[in-house]
Amino acid sequence: MDDDFDLPDEGGNASGSSFVNELFSNRPKRQTGLTNENRSTLDDILASSSKQRPRVTFQDEQQPSHSERENNTPAQTVSSSLLDSLFSGGSTSGEQRRSTRAAGATSSAASPSSAPIRGPSPSRPQSVDQRLGPPNRSAPTPQSQESQQVNVSATIQAELEQLRREVSSLRYEHSEDQQTINEVRRKLEAEQTEHKRDSEKIREENKLEMQELIRRNEREKEEARREADRSAQLLNSIREQQGHFDSMVARLEGLNFGLGQVRDLVQNVNESNDKMAKEWNEQQAEHWKRLDEERGRLENSIKTMEKEMDQMRDSYQKAYI
């Protein structure tokens, strides 16, 4: 037998029932797919096979009577002694190998998996008493005891064959479990590589973003410094302009005072001009008045002379006619 399945070794001290209990451990069936949501570590996968191992019991369909128990005592003794001799010593070596595998699993990397190791076949061997059927109620004879021992031997051989089939099934399931573990380990390594690559990418992006933020901060500080310089220059310019404005106000006040004096002078000049214009107008009015009087006298003189001319013409005409 293969040592990986904890088969019994010769010279052991453990009983056959412990090996049977170890062999038919209650392990869950294999799942068909792996998901990212339901993962367990490699330690959980390896440890799940050693947890919750039920005891295998061989139950009889009916309790035999006192006489039947006495008749079946040799057969049961032979069956127990054969099973104990076959399966003795398997528990110690199996525990050692399981402890070695558990230590190796603890030191190995954790691997997520949602496919637990499948358990043994649901079929279970029947008990020796059940296969033998109801015992004979008659008194035991040597022939019946011999035939009963032959039946017990045949039953034990059938049990051994069933156990071999179970071991073959467990070997096949163990191989599939190893493939599943290897696949999960490969997927874990791929995910770790992808995670490392993503982490490096994120770290590089954060580094570039930090450098860009530092450069932007430097530019903003330089811009703020230039803005502060411009504000200081503008404030100085405003102060200078305020000084110029104050000087201009002083000049304007001086000019306003000079303009007041000029206004007074102009007013005086205007008053004198008005007086002179009034006098000149009066003089002109008198002059025109005199001219009108002289023109009236001249017109009267002309009218008088015309009358005299008319009279002289009339007198001349009369004298020569």
C-alpha positions in Angstrom: 0.0 0.0 0.0 1.0 3.6 -0.5 2.3 5.4 2.6 0.5 8.6 1.7 -2.9 7.1 2.7 -1.9 6.1 6.3 -2.2 2.3 5.7 -1.3 0.1 8.6 2.3 -0.9 9.2 3.4 -4.3 10.7 4.4 -4.4 14.4 2.0 -1.5 15.4 0.1 -1.3 18.7 -3.1 0.5 17.6 -6.4 -1.2 17.1 -8.1 -1.8 13.7 -11.1 0.3 14.7 -8.9 3.4 14.9 -7.6 2.9 11.4 -11.1 2.4 10.1 -12.2 5.6 11.8 -9.2 7.4 10.3 -9.9 5.9 6.9 -13.6 6.9 6.7 -13.1 10.4 7.9 -16.0 12.8 7.2 -14.7 15.1 4.5 -16.9 17.3 2.3 -17.4 16.6 -1.4 -15.3 18.4 -4.0 -16.8 21.6 -5.6 -16.7 22.1 -9.3 -15.3 25.7 -9.4 -13.1 28.1 -7.6 -14.5 31.5 -6.7 -12.8 34.6 -5.3 -15.5 35.1 -2.6 -15.1 31.7 -0.9 -11.4 31.1 -0.2 -9.6 29.2 2.5 -5.9 28.8 3.3 -3.9 25.8 2.5 -3.7 25.0 6.2 -7.5 24.9 6.3 -7.7 22.6 3.3 -5.1 20.2 4.8 -6.6 20.4 8.3 -10.2 19.8 7.1 -9.4 16.2 6.4 -8.5 15.6 10.1 -11.6 17.4 11.6 -14.9 15.8 12.5 -14.0 12.2 11.8 -17.0 10.0 12.7 -16.7 6.6 14.2 -17.7 3.7 11.9 -19.9 1.3 13.7 -21.4 -2.0 12.6 -25.0 -2.2 13.7 -27.0 -5.4 13.7 -30.6 -5.4 12.4 -31.8 -7.2 15.5 -30.3 -8.0 18.9 -29.6 -11.7 19.3 -30.8 -13.7 22.2 -28.6 -15.1 24.9 -28.2 -18.4 23.2 -27.5 -16.8 19.9 -24.8 -14.6 21.5 -23.2 -17.7 23.0 -23.3 -19.4 19.5 -21.8 -16.4 17.7 -19.1 -15.7 20.3 -16.4 -17.7 18.5 -17.1 -16.1 15.1 -17.1 -12.6 16.6 -13.9 -13.4 18.4 -12.2 -14.6 15.2 -13.5 -11.5 13.3 -12.2 -9.1 16.0 -8.9 -10.8 16.2 -8.4 -10.8 12.4 -9.3 -7.1 12.1 -7.1 -6.2 15.0 -4.2 -8.1 13.5 -4.7 -6.6 10.1 -5.2 -3.0 11.1 -2.9 -2.8 14.1 -0.1 -0.3 14.0 -1.6 1.9 11.4 -2.6 4.7 13.8 0.8 5.6 15.0 2.5 5.9 11.6 -0.6 7.7 10.3 -0.5 10.2 13.1 3.2 10.8 12.4 2.7 11.3 8.7 -0.3 13.6 9.4 1.8 15.7 11.8 4.6 15.9 9.2 2.2 17.1 6.6 0.6 19.6 8.9 4.0 21.0 9.8 4.8 21.3 6.1 1.5 22.9 5.4 2.0 25.5 8.2 5.3 26.6 6.7 4.0 26.8 3.2 2.2 29.9 1.8 -1.5 30.4 2.3 -3.6 29.4 -0.7 -7.3 30.5 -1.2 -9.6 27.7 -2.3 -13.3 27.0 -2.4 -12.9 23.3 -3.3 -12.6 21.2 -0.2 -11.2 17.7 -0.3 -13.9 15.2 -1.0 -14.6 12.4 1.5 -14.8 8.7 1.0 -17.5 6.9 -1.0 -20.9 6.9 0.6 -21.0 3.1 0.4 -20.1 1.4 3.7 -19.3 -2.2 4.3 -21.9 -4.2 6.2 -21.0 -5.7 9.5 -20.0 -9.3 9.8 -23.0 -10.2 11.8 -25.4 -8.7 9.2 -23.8 -10.6 6.3 -23.8 -13.8 8.2 -27.6 -13.4 8.6 -29.6 -14.7 11.6 -27.7 -17.2 13.7 -28.7 -20.8 14.0 -30.7 -21.3 17.2 -29.6 -25.0 17.4 -26.7 -26.2 19.5 -23.4 -25.5 17.8 -21.6 -28.5 16.2 -18.0 -28.8 14.9 -19.2 -28.8 11.3 -21.4 -25.7 11.9 -18.6 -24.0 13.7 -16.2 -24.8 10.8 -18.7 -23.6 8.2 -19.3 -20.5 10.3 -15.6 -19.8 10.4 -15.4 -20.3 6.7 -18.2 -17.8 6.3 -16.5 -15.4 8.6 -13.2 -15.8 6.6 -15.1 -15.1 3.4 -16.8 -12.2 4.9 -13.5 -10.8 6.1 -12.1 -11.3 2.6 -15.0 -9.4 1.2 -14.5 -6.7 3.8 -10.8 -6.5 2.8 -11.8 -6.2 -0.9 -14.2 -3.5 0.0 -11.5 -1.7 1.9 -9.1 -2.0 -1.0 -11.7 -0.5 -3.3 -12.2 2.3 -0.7 -8.4 2.9 -0.6 -8.2 3.0 -4.4 -11.1 5.5 -4.4 -9.3 7.5 -1.7 -6.1 7.4 -3.6 -7.9 8.7 -6.7 -9.6 11.5 -4.7 -6.3 12.3 -3.0 -4.7 12.7 -6.5 -7.5 15.0 -7.5 -7.1 16.9 -4.2 -3.4 17.4 -4.9 -4.2 18.7 -8.4 -6.8 21.1 -6.9 -4.2 22.3 -4.3 -1.6 22.8 -7.0 -4.1 24.7 -9.1 -5.1 26.8 -6.2 -1.4 27.4 -5.4 -0.8 28.5 -9.0 -3.8 30.8 -8.9 -2.6 32.2 -5.6 0.9 32.8 -7.1 -0.7 34.4 -10.2 -2.9 36.6 -8.0 0.1 37.6 -5.8 2.1 38.5 -8.9 -0.8 40.5 -10.2 -1.3 42.1 -6.8 2.4 43.0 -6.7 2.3 44.4 -10.2 -0.8 46.4 -9.3 0.9 47.6 -6.1 4.0 48.7 -8.1 1.8 50.4 -10.6 -0.2 52.2 -7.9 3.0 53.2 -6.1 4.5 54.5 -9.3 1.3 56.5 -10.1 1.2 57.9 -6.6 4.9 58.9 -6.9 4.3 60.6 -10.2 1.2 62.3 -8.8 3.1 63.4 -5.8 5.9 64.8 -7.9 3.3 66.6 -10.1 1.6 68.0 -7.0 5.0 69.2 -5.7 5.7 70.9 -9.0 2.3 72.5 -9.0 2.7 73.6 -5.5 6.1 75.2 -6.4 4.5 76.9 -9.4 1.6 78.2 -7.2 4.0 79.5 -4.6 6.1 81.2 -7.3 3.0 82.7 -8.7 1.8 83.8 -5.3 5.3 85.4 -4.7 5.1 87.3 -8.0 1.6 88.4 -7.2 2.8 89.6 -3.8 5.6 91.5 -5.5 3.1 93.0 -8.0 0.8 94.0 -5.1 3.7 95.6 -3.3 4.7 97.5 -6.4 1.1 98.6 -7.0 0.8 99.8 -3.4 4.0 101.8 -3.8 2.6 103.2 -7.0 -0.6 104.1 -5.3 1.3 105.9 -2.5 3.3 107.8 -5.1 0.2 108.8 -7.0 -1.4 109.9 -3.7 1.6 112.1 -3.1 1.3 113.6 -6.6 -2.4 114.0 -6.1 -1.8 115.9 -2.8 0.7 118.2 -4.6 -1.8 118.7 -7.4 -4.5 119.6 -4.9 -2.1 122.1 -3.3 -1.4 123.6 -6.7 -5.1 123.7 -7.6 -5.8 125.5 -4.3 -3.1 128.1 -5.3 -4.5 128.4 -8.8 -8.0 128.8 -7.3 -6.7 131.6 -5.2 -5.0 133.3 -8.2 -8.2 132.8 -10.3 -10.1 134.5 -7.6 -7.8 137.5 -7.8 -8.0 137.4 -11.6 -11.8 137.2 -11.3 -11.9 140.3 -9.1 -9.6 142.1 -11.5 -11.7 141.1 -14.5 -14.8 142.2 -12.6 -13.2 145.6 -12.0 -12.1 145.8 -15.6 -15.6 144.9 -16.7 -17.1 147.5 -14.5 -14.8 150.1 -15.9 -15.5 148.9 -19.4 -19.2 149.1 -18.8 -18.8 152.6 -17.5 -16.7 153.6 -20.6 -19.2 151.8 -22.9 -22.1 153.7 -21.3 -20.3 157.0 -21.7 -19.4 156.2 -25.3 -23.0 155.2 -26.0 -24.2 158.4 -24.5 -21.7 160.3 -26.6 -22.8 158.5 -29.7 -26.4 159.1 -29.0 -25.8 162.8 -28.6 -23.7 162.8 -31.8 -26.5 161.0 -33.7 -29.0 163.4 -32.3 -27.0 166.3 -33.5 -26.6 164.7 -36.9 -30.3 164.2 -37.1 -30.9 167.8 -36.2 -28.4 169.0 -38.8 -29.9 166.7 -41.4 -33.4 168.1 -40.6 -32.1 171.6 -41.1 -30.3 170.6 -44.3 -33.5 169.0 -45.7 -35.4 172.2 -44.8 -32.8 174.3 -46.6 -33.0 172.0 -49.6 -36.7 172.3 -49.7 -36.5 176.0 -49.4 -34.0 176.2 -52.3 -36.2 173.9 -54.4 -39.1 176.2 -53.8 -37.0 179.2 -54.7 -35.8 177.3 -57.9 -39.4 176.6 -58.8 -40.4 180.1 -58.3 -37.4 181.4 -60.4 -38.3 178.9 -63.1 -41.9 180.0 -63.1 -40.9 183.6 -63.2 -38.4 183.0 -66.0 -41.0 181.1 -68.0 -43.4 183.9 -67.5 -40.8 186.5 -68.5 -39.8 184.9 -71.8 -43.2 183.6 -72.9 
